[in-house]
Amino acid sequence: MKFIDEASIYTKAGDGGKGCISFRREKYVPKGGPDGGNGGRGGDVVFLVEGRMASLLDLRYKKEYEAERGEHGMGSLCTGRDGFDLVIKVPVGTVIKDAETGEVLADLVHDGESFKACKGGRGGKGNAHFATSTHQTPRFAQPGEPGEERRLKLELKLLADVGIIGFPNAGKSTLISHISAAKPKIADYPFTTLVPNLGIVEFGDFGGFVVADIPGLIEGAHEGKGLGIKFLKHVERTSMFIHVIDLSPFTGREPKEDFKVVNRELKVFNPELAERPQVVALNKIDVTEANEKLPKLLKFFEKLDIKVFPISAATGKGLNDLVNYVGNRVMAERAKRAKTQSE
């Protein structure tokens, strides 16, 4: 299934039904009266989180959604039937915005959570409603109210505790495949990862934590180079980053500069991301030339007060220490959030 994380749609709630203008005409009833019923309420447009969905694929190809209108009122004081609500299912992590103003209307992060985007119109009153002792034959009724309508932009932001970032081919996909059950595509050419990958890392007694492998960043990503910053929204919810840096001599790049470039791109996308805690995983230490760079790099990151883990994602060396450190940080952050919410 294609991974679609954005969609723009038009939604309209159902209009209310018209009130009815009617008078009783019954045998043996010498004095009839108004008996026009009320119109039914229009259906609402409701978004519902479906935990089994993985993308916004269904909403990419259908652009317009309209709920059912209410039925018109009828004679004999019959009220029109209310229109059925239109329920649109979306995956966990969907953000709903007003397409015109950019205002965030809802951030749906729990399975089963719902949000009413457009309210159905109220049904009009029939002429029986307006009968009084001084006005016994009203010949008018209310029209139904129109349902609300909106143009919406939907964005999917994956729910992950930890984001794995770095240059293309730094070893991010190999890392997530070793520490979780995720099976991303791995190859020896740039931009192998074209969509974010999620993996669950087993840790502690609370089901572990979720990591997201984001397609590689390069300098100028904010200008659309490479894969751009299209997928960085998927790490906006993370509590920390694992920054994977390739130490092998085959890249032709300088590890320190790689670190600075990726953080610059984070800052351009969202300044808050650049301030988020991160640990550095110096990858491919199984290569002889890579080990020679370690002493200077360890001093460099020590001055920046950043925790460093020399690893080999391919052989698994150093991964236990990395997972234990990150897992403890994630659990501490969860406990902190839970305490804040309880207060």
Secondary structure, DSSP 8 states (H G I E B T S, - for coil): -----EEEEEEE----------B---TT-SS--B----------EEEEE-TT--SSHHHHH--EEE-------BTTTB-------EEEEE-TTEEEEETTT--EEEEE-STT-EEEEE--------GGGG--SS--------------EEEEEEEE----SEEEEESTTSSHHHHHHHHSS------SSTT---S-EEEEE--TTTT-EEEEE-----TTGGGT-TTTTTTGGGGTT-SEEEEEEE--GGG-S-HHHHHHHHHHHHHHH-HHHHTS-EEEEEE-TTSHHHHHHHHHHHHHHHHTT--EEE-BTTTTBTHHHHHHHHHHHHHHHHHHHHHHHH-
